[in-house]
Amino acid sequence: MTDAGKAFYVGADMNCGGACLLKVHVRDGAIVRIETDDTEEPQLRNCLRCRAYRQRVYAPDRVLYPLKRDGERGEGKFRRISWDEALETVAGEYRRISETHGPASVLYIATGADMGQIHNMKTALRVFCMAGGCSTIWGIASNEGWMFASQATYGVPSANDHRDLINSKLAILWGLNPVVVIDGCGTSYSLIRAKESGTRFIVVDPKFSDTAVLVADQWVPIRPGTDTAVMIAMAYVMITEGLHNKEFLDKYTVGFEHFEDYVLGKEDGTARTPAWAERISGVPARTIAGLAREYATTRPAALLPSKAPGRTAYGEQYHRAAFTLAAMTGNIGIHGGSAGSEITQRGERPPMGPAMRTGGNAVDAGSPRRPDALPSVISKGPGLAVRIHNNEVMDAILKGKAGGYYSDYKMLYMANSNYLNQYPNVNKAVAALRKLEFFAVQEQFLTPTAKFADIILPTCTFLERADAVEGAGPHIAYQPKVISPLGESRSHLDISQGLADKLGLSGFLDKPEEELLRDIVAPAVGDWEKFKEKGVQKYYPEPGVPFKAQIEDPANNPFPTPSGKIEIYSRLLADMNNPLLPAIPKYIETWESLNDPLAGKYPLQLVTSHHRRRAHSQFDNIPWLRELEPQAVKMNSRDARSRGIKDGDMVRVFNDRGRMILPAKVTERIMPGVVDIPEGAWYDPDANGTDRGGCPNVLTRDRRSPGGAFPANTCLVQIEKA
């Protein structure tokens, strides 16, 4: 290109997990075009969200200057102030509140909106740890149930490499919609390659998803929250018909006999037959039996459950049941099989250097572990009793010590998170945010959460600072600073350094930013300057197979569990003595099921799917992406007809927690009795408190599952014509 223009390869950095490679064209200091990866095959090609990022950078509603609240919390009225005033205010409030009420009264929340190596959710936390500490949170909304189940069963999490699908004769996609939820570049391409090679696909899902449209040979609709029952009934068929792999179970697992007693009814007199599961799930018994036989007799076969059905009450049991089915068929540790986890793209790469540490948090020091936390090789710190589960944060702010929480929370500092919008029971969150003495937010936009802030600190995008991001290629991509920060927006490191200075802290950064990044990334990429020039380091070994070493050589590669084997019966769970966290996978009926008395008042089950035009709540305000598909509630024609609702009608969706008005999308692509409002749309209440923005979390319940799963898909509602 000419001197007036240049193209940069940049790893995408947003809360989707893809870390796809952008080709960003810059001319005269401005981004003029964004294309996708055009380097060597296989390419890390990006989706529409990445391609629309230029409109996000130059959005007219970006917050470009520090702001101070100039009205009631939630009004969204602010006035521009200087960085000096903004940082001095935050530092002064931290000092005042921590000295008056103790550092535990200061709460820090950050999520994965920026996931670089030095600009991330831990950047500002380091400041507060150095200043005396703060309270923090635990629980990952996407996959906490899966993490808990993985630790109990395997000792570590696992994910199936989607490049290995071409080796599968059968793939069961359980609640999995990778065509829309791109958790790893190239997933759709791998699905198509497998389909063309003869892989048979079965999709189990309340919705006929875009992935089902693309590849499904069979669609099995299922009621939300009943997936575990169907899986256990599949196990019944395998056991009673002698289809389970006894040799594999004897060699690699412990405790199957306990699970078998439960399935056959020897434990409590209830046999978990397909007919039993049909009454619970709505899936015909003959379909359940056929699914069990096909999975048990086809080899290799990949059971690929998504995390979405695990985002239900007792979602941990769904994941443990999937792992057990994978073991019963002997499909673990082989090409074309799976360990019962969803697909992504994982592989081996050299390790990176040590990340920038937050340092010790004085609030955590000496705190006992939660009684329901599993000791694990990947969970040394999380689980401390002073930490608050993400779903319980607003309850903790409202109730404090009187509600059994560790502290009375007075200050909240939030980075990379549109919490009010993305976590359940929005109306409770509104009340909690109004109760705080002080609330500061790092943000790029005036999100529903930012409207409640006292101080807004404007952050720049990943195209306006330097960093690196690791992705599921596996790959590591450089993030050069392709343009200067717009307005007075700053990077996470710059904001944190400024806050550290105001707090009188020295040593926040012990080396220059470039050197800090190089020390983290260079061990994995080798030549640092060459890596920066090229923009990406791809690692393409053979498709990864989870637990291949443990299966091929168990004597030298035990599972990191107490027994060294796959624990269908978990002694760790047994020792907890919690009937809601049983030692073996069990079906436990969810709250707000169709048997709940509430179903008489609210007869529809709500699911909150991911949307192609957003990465959670990111991009909801971007016009190019809003053109793709309007935010609407999807409902079956049978449910619509009985309510006098036609496609496109404005409808009211409500329960005891909240109400919203949005268009109805009447379709046969969702089963009767289930409705879908995609998550991430921005909360926008009218004068009566009715949401007009399409945020389903005004309806969801802020209760966590016993192992930490987020039950966003356990929710009863009613719909009527508005």
LINSULRA-V556161 format. One record per residue. N is the residue number from 1. SS is DSSP state (H for helix, E for strand, - for the rest). BURIAL is 1 if it has 16 or more other ideal C-beta (glycine too) atoms within 10 Angstrom, else 0. D_LAST is the distance of its C-alpha to the last C-alpha in Angstrom with 2 decimals. Layout:
n ss burial d_last
N SS BURIAL D_LAST
N SS BURIAL D_LAST
//
This chain:
n ss burial d_last
1 - 0 55.72
2 - 0 57.26
3 - 0 57.77
4 - 0 54.75
5 E 0 52.44
6 E 0 52.22
7 E 1 50.09
8 E 1 49.32
9 E 1 48.27
10 E 1 45.79
11 E 1 44.18
12 - 1 40.41
13 - 1 39.31
14 - 1 35.70
15 - 1 33.93
16 - 1 34.00
17 - 1 37.59
18 - 1 38.71
19 - 1 41.00
20 - 1 41.33
21 E 1 43.93
22 E 1 43.03
23 E 1 45.47
24 E 1 44.84
25 E 1 46.59
26 E 1 47.61
27 E 0 49.35
28 - 0 50.59
29 - 0 48.81
30 E 0 45.35
31 E 1 43.43
32 E 0 43.29
33 E 0 42.17
34 E 1 41.26
35 E 0 42.41
36 E 1 42.82
37 - 1 45.84
38 - 0 48.69
39 - 0 51.41
40 - 0 53.18
41 - 0 51.50
42 - 1 49.51
43 - 1 47.19
44 - 1 44.48
45 - 1 42.00
46 - 1 38.76
47 - 1 35.12
48 H 0 32.76
49 H 1 32.05
50 H 1 35.77
51 H 1 36.14
52 - 1 33.50
53 H 1 35.24
54 H 1 36.97
55 H 1 33.70
56 H 1 33.02
57 H 1 36.52
58 - 0 36.23
59 - 1 32.58
60 - 0 32.47
61 - 0 30.43
62 E 1 33.06
63 - 1 34.57
64 - 0 38.22
65 - 1 39.73
66 - 1 39.83
67 E 1 37.31
68 E 1 37.33
69 E 1 34.42
70 - 0 34.45
71 - 0 31.69
72 - 0 29.68
73 - 1 28.89
74 - 1 25.62
75 - 0 25.70
76 - 1 27.27
77 - 0 30.12
78 E 1 33.48
79 E 0 36.92
80 E 0 39.39
81 - 1 42.38
82 - 0 45.37
83 H 1 45.72
84 H 0 48.52
85 H 0 46.36
86 H 1 43.47
87 H 1 45.78
88 H 0 47.86
89 H 1 44.81
90 H 1 43.68
91 H 1 47.24
92 H 0 47.84
93 H 1 44.77
94 H 1 45.81
95 H 0 49.29
96 H 0 48.21
97 H 1 45.71
98 H 1 47.85
99 H 0 50.91
100 H 0 49.19
101 H 1 47.05
102 - 1 48.54
103 H 1 47.46
104 H 1 45.22
105 H 1 42.87
106 E 1 42.13
107 E 1 39.55
108 E 1 39.50
109 E 1 36.65
110 E 1 36.82
111 - 1 35.37
112 - 1 36.21
113 - 1 34.83
114 - 1 38.47
115 - 1 40.85
116 - 1 44.18
117 - 1 47.49
118 - 1 48.00
119 - 1 44.62
120 - 1 42.36
121 - 1 40.76
122 - 1 44.21
123 H 1 45.55
124 H 1 44.51
125 H 1 45.03
126 H 1 48.72
127 H 1 48.89
128 H 1 47.54
129 H 1 49.81
130 H 1 52.75
131 H 1 51.82
132 - 1 51.79
133 - 1 48.83
134 - 1 45.19
135 E 1 42.74
136 - 1 41.00
137 E 1 38.47
138 E 1 38.74
139 - 1 36.52
140 - 1 35.32
141 - 1 31.62
142 - 1 32.36
143 - 1 35.17
144 H 1 36.46
145 H 1 36.34
146 H 1 38.29
147 H 1 40.76
148 H 1 41.43
149 H 1 41.94
150 H 1 44.15
151 H 1 46.33
152 H 1 46.76
153 H 1 47.62
154 - 1 49.29
155 - 1 50.02
156 - 1 48.36
157 - 1 45.20
158 - 1 45.49
159 - 1 43.56
160 E 1 44.48
161 E 1 45.69
162 H 1 43.65
163 H 1 46.82
164 H 1 48.24
165 H 1 45.71
166 H 1 48.12
167 H 1 50.45
168 - 1 47.98
169 - 0 48.25
170 E 1 44.93
171 E 1 41.98
172 E 1 39.15
173 E 1 36.19
174 E 1 34.29
175 - 1 30.85
176 - 1 32.53
177 - 1 31.01
178 - 1 33.75
179 - 1 32.90
180 - 1 29.93
181 - 1 31.25
182 - 1 34.62
183 - 1 36.64
184 - 1 39.94
185 - 1 40.95
186 - 1 41.70
187 H 1 39.69
188 H 1 38.34
189 H 0 41.86
190 H 1 43.26
191 H 1 40.77
192 H 0 41.83
193 H 0 45.52
194 H 1 45.23
195 H 1 43.42
196 H 0 46.16
197 H 0 48.82
198 - 0 47.67
199 - 1 45.53
200 E 1 43.21
201 E 1 39.69
202 E 1 37.46
203 E 1 33.95
204 E 1 32.41
205 - 1 28.74
206 - 1 25.36
207 E 1 24.55
208 - 1 26.70
209 - 1 27.26
210 H 1 28.94
211 H 1 32.11
212 H 1 31.90
213 H 0 31.57
214 H 1 34.66
215 H 1 36.99
216 - 1 35.86
217 - 0 38.20
218 E 0 36.12
219 E 1 32.58
220 E 1 32.17
221 - 1 28.58
222 - 1 28.58
223 - 1 26.33
224 - 1 25.93
225 - 1 28.61
226 - 1 30.94
227 H 1 32.98
228 H 1 35.94
229 H 1 36.29
230 H 1 36.58
231 H 1 39.11
232 H 1 41.16
233 H 1 41.19
234 H 1 42.45
235 H 1 45.20
236 H 1 46.05
237 H 1 46.67
238 H 1 48.79
239 H 1 50.85
240 H 0 51.46
241 - 0 52.33
242 - 0 54.50
243 - 1 52.51
244 - 1 52.29
245 - 1 54.75
246 H 0 57.02
247 H 0 59.41
248 H 1 56.76
249 H 1 55.38
250 H 0 58.89
251 H 0 59.87
252 H 1 56.85
253 E 1 54.74
254 E 1 55.21
255 - 1 53.66
256 H 1 52.47
257 H 0 54.19
258 H 1 51.87
259 H 1 48.79
260 H 1 50.43
261 H 0 51.04
262 H 1 47.38
263 H 1 46.18
264 H 1 48.70
265 - 0 47.98
266 - 0 51.40
267 - 0 49.90
268 - 0 47.74
269 - 0 48.10
270 - 0 44.80
271 - 0 45.37
272 - 1 42.56
273 - 1 42.70
274 H 1 40.29
275 H 0 39.29
276 H 1 38.51
277 H 1 36.34
278 H 1 34.58
279 H 0 33.28
280 H 1 31.89
281 H 1 30.63
282 - 1 29.85
283 - 1 32.51
284 - 0 35.10
285 H 1 38.47
286 H 0 40.32
287 H 1 38.21
288 H 1 38.97
289 H 1 42.64
290 H 1 42.82
291 H 1 41.28
292 H 1 43.82
293 H 0 46.74
294 H 1 45.90
295 H 1 45.48
296 H 1 48.65
297 H 0 50.83
298 - 1 49.84
299 - 1 51.67
300 - 1 50.80
301 E 1 47.12
302 E 1 44.53
303 E 1 41.80
304 E 1 39.40
305 E 1 36.63
306 - 1 34.21
307 - 1 33.33
308 - 1 29.63
309 - 1 30.21
310 - 1 32.42
311 - 1 29.55
312 - 1 28.78
313 - 1 30.25
314 - 1 33.94
315 H 1 33.58
316 H 1 37.27
317 H 1 38.16
318 H 1 36.49
319 H 1 38.68
320 H 1 41.79
321 H 1 41.28
322 H 1 41.06
323 H 1 44.27
324 H 1 45.95
325 H 1 45.13
326 H 1 46.54
327 H 1 49.69
328 H 1 49.98
329 H 1 50.12
330 - 1 52.50
331 - 1 50.38
332 - 1 50.71
333 - 1 53.01
334 - 1 53.53
335 - 1 52.49
336 - 1 49.60
337 - 1 48.53
338 - 1 46.39
339 - 1 46.40
340 - 1 42.92
341 - 1 41.17
342 - 1 38.88
343 E 1 40.35
344 E 1 41.04
345 - 1 44.27
346 - 1 46.94
347 - 1 50.65
348 - 0 53.69
349 - 1 54.54
350 - 0 56.99
351 - 0 55.72
352 - 1 54.85
353 - 0 56.59
354 - 0 55.42
355 - 0 52.17
356 - 1 52.16
357 - 0 52.04
358 - 1 50.09
359 - 0 53.08
360 - 0 53.11
361 - 1 50.34
362 - 1 52.06
363 - 1 48.99
364 - 1 49.13
365 - 0 52.89
366 - 0 54.10
367 - 0 50.73
368 - 0 50.69
369 E 0 48.53
370 - 1 45.46
371 - 0 46.49
372 - 1 43.89
373 - 1 45.01
374 - 1 47.10
375 - 0 50.31
376 - 1 50.26
377 - 0 52.12
378 - 0 48.92
379 - 1 47.69
380 - 0 50.55
381 - 0 48.73
382 - 1 45.03
383 - 1 44.62
384 E 1 46.31
385 - 0 45.17
386 - 1 44.32
387 - 1 41.70
388 E 1 38.05
389 E 1 35.78
390 H 1 33.06
391 H 1 30.35
392 H 1 32.07
393 H 1 32.73
394 H 1 30.18
395 H 1 31.19
396 H 1 34.77
397 H 1 34.17
398 H 1 32.59
399 H 0 35.24
400 H 1 38.32
401 H 0 41.57
402 H 0 40.33
403 H 0 37.85
404 - 0 40.67
405 - 1 40.31
406 - 1 43.39
407 - 1 42.80
408 - 1 40.81
409 - 1 39.05
410 - 1 39.30
411 E 1 39.09
412 E 1 37.01
413 E 1 38.11
414 E 1 35.79
415 E 1 36.76
416 - 1 35.06
417 - 1 31.91
418 - 1 28.27
419 H 1 28.22
420 H 1 25.22
421 H 1 23.02
422 H 1 24.91
423 - 1 25.63
424 - 1 23.57
425 - 1 21.91
426 H 1 21.19
427 H 1 20.66
428 H 1 24.13
429 H 1 25.51
430 H 1 24.37
431 H 0 26.27
432 H 1 29.25
433 H 1 29.64
434 H 0 29.67
435 H 0 32.47
436 - 1 34.83
437 - 0 37.89
438 E 1 37.81
439 E 1 35.64
440 E 1 36.89
441 E 1 35.28
442 E 1 36.84
443 E 1 34.35
444 - 1 34.06
445 E 1 30.63
446 - 1 28.63
447 - 1 26.39
448 - 1 23.91
449 - 1 26.96
450 H 1 29.42
451 H 1 27.50
452 H 1 28.75
453 - 1 32.34
454 - 1 35.32
455 E 1 37.20
456 E 1 36.09
457 E 1 38.90
458 E 1 38.21
459 E 1 39.22
460 - 1 40.30
461 - 1 39.29
462 H 1 41.60
463 H 1 42.98
464 H 1 44.35
465 - 1 46.55
466 - 1 48.81
467 E 1 48.17
468 E 1 48.10
469 E 1 45.57
470 E 1 46.28
471 E 1 44.30
472 - 1 44.14
473 - 1 46.48
474 - 1 48.40
475 E 1 49.02
476 E 1 49.40
477 E 1 48.32
478 E 1 49.57
479 E 1 47.30
480 - 1 49.44
481 - 1 48.44
482 - 1 47.75
483 - 1 46.74
484 - 0 47.19
485 - 1 44.34
486 - 1 42.17
487 - 0 42.43
488 - 0 43.67
489 - 1 41.72
490 E 1 43.91
491 - 1 44.25
492 H 1 43.68
493 H 1 47.45
494 H 1 48.04
495 H 1 45.49
496 H 1 46.97
497 H 1 50.50
498 H 1 49.66
499 H 1 48.21
500 H 1 51.29
501 H 0 53.53
502 H 1 51.83
503 - 1 52.31
504 - 0 55.96
505 - 0 55.76
506 - 0 58.21
507 - 0 58.09
508 - 1 54.37
509 - 0 55.49
510 - 0 58.99
511 - 0 59.28
512 - 0 57.89
513 H 1 54.44
514 H 0 55.94
515 H 0 58.45
516 H 1 55.88
517 H 1 53.76
518 H 1 56.88
519 H 1 58.12
520 H 1 54.89
521 H 1 54.49
522 H 1 58.06
523 H 0 59.20
524 H 1 56.68
525 H 1 57.21
526 - 0 60.90
527 - 0 61.81
528 H 1 59.43
529 H 0 60.20
530 H 0 59.91
531 H 1 56.54
532 H 1 55.25
533 H 0 56.61
534 H 0 55.14
535 - 1 51.79
536 E 1 51.26
537 E 1 53.25
538 E 1 52.15
539 - 0 53.47
540 - 0 53.42
541 - 0 55.29
542 - 0 54.73
543 - 1 51.28
544 - 1 51.06
545 - 1 51.24
546 - 1 50.15
547 - 1 52.92
548 H 1 55.37
549 H 0 58.22
550 H 1 57.49
551 H 1 57.60
552 H 0 60.64
553 - 0 62.68
554 - 1 61.33
555 - 0 64.59
556 - 0 64.35
557 - 0 60.56
558 - 0 59.07
559 - 1 55.37
560 - 0 54.76
561 - 1 54.01
562 - 0 56.34
563 - 0 57.70
564 - 1 57.81
565 - 1 55.81
566 E 1 52.25
567 E 1 51.19
568 - 1 49.27
569 - 1 50.42
570 - 1 50.10
571 H 0 52.67
572 H 1 50.77
573 H 1 47.73
574 H 1 50.02
575 H 0 51.62
576 H 1 48.30
577 - 0 48.17
578 - 0 44.38
579 - 0 43.00
580 - 0 39.70
581 - 1 41.83
582 - 1 44.18
583 - 1 47.24
584 - 1 46.17
585 - 1 42.79
586 - 1 40.88
587 - 1 37.51
588 - 1 35.80
589 - 0 32.49
590 - 1 29.75
591 - 1 27.84
592 - 1 24.23
593 - 1 25.55
594 - 1 24.52
595 - 0 27.36
596 - 0 26.04
597 H 0 25.10
598 H 1 21.80
599 H 1 20.92
600 H 0 20.52
601 - 0 17.58
602 - 1 16.38
603 - 0 17.71
604 E 1 16.86
605 E 1 19.32
606 E 1 18.25
607 E 1 20.75
608 - 1 20.91
609 - 1 23.08
610 - 1 25.00
611 - 1 24.04
612 - 1 26.68
613 - 1 25.92
614 - 1 26.42
615 E 1 29.05
616 - 1 26.85
617 - 1 25.46
618 E 1 28.27
619 - 1 27.55
620 - 1 23.79
621 - 1 24.62
622 - 1 27.06
623 H 0 26.14
624 H 0 28.27
625 H 1 26.52
626 H 1 22.96
627 - 0 23.87
628 - 0 24.47
629 - 0 20.98
630 - 0 17.55
631 - 1 16.01
632 E 1 13.50
633 E 1 12.97
634 E 1 15.46
635 E 1 15.17
636 - 1 17.63
637 H 0 17.23
638 H 0 18.18
639 H 1 15.34
640 H 1 12.83
641 H 0 14.68
642 H 0 14.78
643 - 1 11.00
644 - 0 10.83
645 - 1 9.47
646 - 0 11.66
647 - 0 13.06
648 - 0 11.55
649 - 0 7.99
650 E 0 5.56
651 E 1 4.45
652 E 1 5.19
653 E 1 8.93
654 E 1 11.16
655 - 1 14.62
656 - 0 17.27
657 - 1 18.02
658 - 1 14.87
659 E 1 11.20
660 E 1 9.75
661 E 1 7.09
662 E 1 8.73
663 E 0 9.40
664 E 1 10.36
665 E 1 14.08
666 E 1 15.18
667 - 1 18.86
668 - 0 21.89
669 - 1 23.04
670 E 1 21.56
671 - 1 22.61
672 - 1 20.54
673 - 1 19.40
674 E 1 19.20
675 E 1 16.53
676 E 1 17.61
677 E 1 16.40
678 - 1 19.57
679 - 1 21.14
680 - 1 22.31
681 - 1 19.46
682 - 1 20.03
683 - 1 18.24
684 - 0 16.88
685 E 1 15.49
686 - 0 14.30
687 - 0 16.15
688 - 0 14.24
689 - 0 15.01
690 - 1 11.64
691 E 1 12.77
692 - 0 11.81
693 - 1 14.86
694 - 1 14.09
695 - 1 16.72
696 H 1 16.66
697 H 1 19.34
698 H 1 17.09
699 - 1 16.82
700 - 1 20.42
701 - 1 23.38
702 - 1 26.43
703 - 1 29.07
704 E 1 31.70
705 - 1 33.36
706 - 1 37.02
707 - 1 38.55
708 - 1 36.15
709 - 1 33.56
710 E 1 30.10
711 - 1 27.61
712 - 1 24.61
713 - 1 23.97
714 - 1 24.15
715 - 1 20.70
716 E 1 18.56
717 E 1 14.76
718 E 1 12.05
719 E 1 8.90
720 E 0 6.21
721 E 0 3.81
722 - 1 0.00
//
